[in-house]
Amino acid sequence: MNRLAPSLATRWIIGILVGAFFAIPLVSTFLFTLRGKEGLSLEHWIALFDPAASAAIKPIWTGLGNSLILAVVTVAIVLLLLAPTMILVNLRFGRLTPMFEFAVLLPISIPAIVLVVGLAPIYLQIGRTLGTGTWTLAFAYGITVLPFAYRSIQASIDAADLRTLSEAARSLGASWPTVVLKVLAPNLRQGLLSASLISIAVVLGEFTIASLLNRQVFQTAMVVVQKQDPYAPAIFTLLALAFVFILLLLIGRVARGKGKARS
């Protein structure tokens, strides 16, 4: 028995405190959405599907659609740009790893409002060439999620011997695209899935960059609707959290299933 490990009672106390820290705001928000004219009711939840009230919450649906598109593009940036670059650095340019890690982790130390100041002139040129569509925010979001996605993928890279796997595949005549897609990617599956989940969560919860760049996304739309109906944004917040939680469970199940299949 490890003498430094906390006792069973201490673990229970810590678990209850941490659980209460997360549960109390969620339960309070849920009870708030049940507040009706004559006590607790589901009238605010039912109102979401009422055609008469659809105009009031239309910005939320529009913002949610934009955020989902942004999530897809951001995940594509992580999987198609960041992940191959990390593999390349680990296999061929090991000396650049500290510099690359510093550059990737740098965005986490820069406040979003400062980041927008630097991105504003760039987005003026993007607007002239690619248009002012909300999807262009994915370039900024791709920078924002870099530190989180990097740590997830790097953990899988550290657990796998990429050099041995790649050399074995190359010795059997596999091309580099085949090595990356069919040999290395399956061994990095858990890290890639975790990076995708984190990217989706960051995109759905980001407000500052979208607000200052005047783009309509999920969070900015909820602020607009909240001025007219405070219940709808609270309901959509709970639904978004439930969506991310279910996605987390699915990714965990997929990762465990693939791990058992390989073993």
Disulfide bonds with the S-S distance in Angstrom:
none
